[in-house]
Amino acid sequence: MTSTYMIGKSFGFSAAHRLPGLPKGHKCRRRHGHNFTAQVVLGADQLVPPGFVADFGDLDRFRRYLNRRLDHRDLNTVLDEPPTCENLARHLAAWFLEHMPAHLSDALVRITVSESDSSWAAYHVPGRRA
C-alpha cells in the first residue's frame, strides 16, 4: 500500500549502548552514548477533519514511552537484542503497533532511528510503503 498523504514527527532521546559482537578494538564495542532521533512516519489515503493524517499531539504517548524507557538508559539493558539502530527501529515500531490507538498504529509506515546527523536506519511496516 502506498499512501497519498504522509506526515512525520521526530523525537529525541539520549542513551548509551555497546555492541559486543564487533571485533576487538572497534570503537562501538565500548560503551558509548548518542543523542538519538526517532522519526515516526504515518500515511493515509484520506484526511480526517480538519485536514490531518493525524494530529501530531496524538503522538505524545510515544514520546512518553521514549522518555520513560529509553532516555538516559543503557539500551543493552532495555532491548533483548543488540541495540543497533536497525533493532531499535524495529523495537519502536513493534511498541507503536501494539500500544498506540488503532487510528495511529494503522497509519504507521516506518520508524527511522538516527544516532548522528549522518547515519540512520529505518524499519518499514510490512505492506505499508511510502
C-alpha positions as CSV (number, residue, x, y, z in Angstrom):
1,M,0.0,0.0,0.0
2,T,1.3,3.4,-0.9
3,S,-0.1,6.4,1.0
4,T,-1.3,9.5,-0.7
5,Y,-0.6,11.7,2.3
6,M,2.4,11.4,4.7
7,I,3.4,13.1,7.9
8,G,6.4,12.7,10.1
9,K,7.4,13.7,13.6
10,S,10.9,13.4,15.2
11,F,11.6,12.7,18.9
12,G,15.0,13.0,20.6
13,F,16.4,11.0,23.4
14,S,19.9,10.3,24.8
15,A,21.1,6.8,25.6
16,A,24.2,4.6,25.9
17,H,24.9,1.3,24.3
18,R,27.7,-1.0,23.2
19,L,27.8,-3.6,20.5
20,P,29.8,-6.6,21.9
21,G,29.6,-8.7,18.7
22,L,32.0,-6.3,17.0
23,P,35.7,-7.1,16.7
24,K,38.1,-6.1,19.5
25,G,39.3,-2.6,19.0
26,H,36.1,-1.4,17.2
27,K,35.0,1.8,18.8
28,C,31.4,0.8,19.0
29,R,32.3,-2.3,21.1
30,R,32.9,0.0,24.0
31,R,30.0,1.6,25.9
32,H,29.3,5.0,24.4
33,G,26.3,7.3,24.0
34,H,24.4,9.1,21.3
35,N,21.7,11.8,21.0
36,F,19.3,9.6,19.1
37,T,16.4,10.8,17.0
38,A,13.4,8.5,16.3
39,Q,11.1,9.7,13.4
40,V,7.6,8.3,13.1
41,V,6.1,8.4,9.6
42,L,2.3,8.0,9.2
43,G,0.4,7.7,5.9
44,A,-3.2,7.8,4.8
45,D,-5.2,8.0,1.6
46,Q,-7.9,10.2,3.2
47,L,-7.6,13.1,5.6
48,V,-9.6,13.4,8.8
49,P,-11.0,16.8,9.9
50,P,-9.7,19.4,9.9
51,G,-7.4,18.0,7.2
52,F,-4.9,15.8,9.0
53,V,-3.4,12.4,8.5
54,A,-3.3,12.5,12.3
55,D,-3.0,15.2,15.0
56,F,0.7,15.4,16.0
57,G,-0.5,15.8,19.6
58,D,-1.8,12.3,19.5
59,L,1.8,11.0,19.3
60,D,2.5,12.2,22.9
61,R,2.1,8.7,24.2
62,F,5.0,7.6,22.0
63,R,7.1,10.5,23.3
64,R,6.3,9.5,26.9
65,Y,7.4,5.9,26.2
66,L,10.8,7.1,24.8
67,N,11.3,9.4,27.8
68,R,10.4,6.7,30.3
69,R,12.0,3.6,28.8
70,L,14.9,4.8,26.6
71,D,16.0,8.3,27.6
72,H,19.3,8.3,29.7
73,R,19.3,4.5,29.7
74,D,21.7,1.8,28.8
75,L,20.0,0.3,25.8
76,N,21.8,-3.1,26.3
77,T,19.5,-3.5,29.4
78,V,16.4,-2.4,27.6
79,L,16.4,-4.4,24.4
80,D,16.6,-8.2,24.2
81,E,18.9,-8.0,21.2
82,P,21.9,-5.9,20.2
83,P,20.9,-2.2,20.4
84,T,21.7,-1.3,16.8
85,C,19.7,1.4,15.1
86,E,18.1,-1.3,13.0
87,N,17.0,-3.3,16.0
88,L,15.9,-0.1,17.9
89,A,13.7,1.0,14.9
90,R,12.1,-2.5,14.8
91,H,11.5,-2.4,18.6
92,L,9.9,1.0,18.4
93,A,7.7,0.0,15.5
94,A,6.5,-3.1,17.4
95,W,5.8,-1.0,20.5
96,F,3.9,1.6,18.4
97,L,1.8,-1.0,16.7
98,E,0.9,-2.7,20.0
99,H,0.3,0.3,22.2
100,M,-0.8,3.2,20.2
101,P,-4.5,3.8,19.3
102,A,-5.7,2.0,16.2
103,H,-6.1,5.1,14.1
104,L,-2.3,5.8,14.6
105,S,-1.0,2.2,14.5
106,D,-3.0,1.5,11.3
107,A,-1.3,4.6,9.7
108,L,2.3,3.7,10.7
109,V,4.5,3.4,7.6
110,R,8.0,3.4,9.2
111,I,10.2,4.4,12.0
112,T,13.7,5.8,11.4
113,V,16.3,6.0,14.1
114,S,19.4,8.2,13.8
115,E,22.4,8.1,16.1
116,S,24.1,11.1,14.4
117,D,23.3,13.7,11.8
118,S,24.7,11.5,9.1
119,S,23.6,7.9,10.0
120,W,20.2,6.3,10.3
121,A,18.3,3.0,10.0
122,A,14.6,2.5,9.1
123,Y,12.1,-0.2,9.8
124,H,9.2,-0.2,7.3
125,V,6.0,-1.8,8.5
126,P,5.4,-4.8,6.1
127,G,2.9,-3.9,3.4
128,R,3.0,-0.2,4.1
129,R,5.5,1.5,1.8
130,A,5.9,5.2,1.4
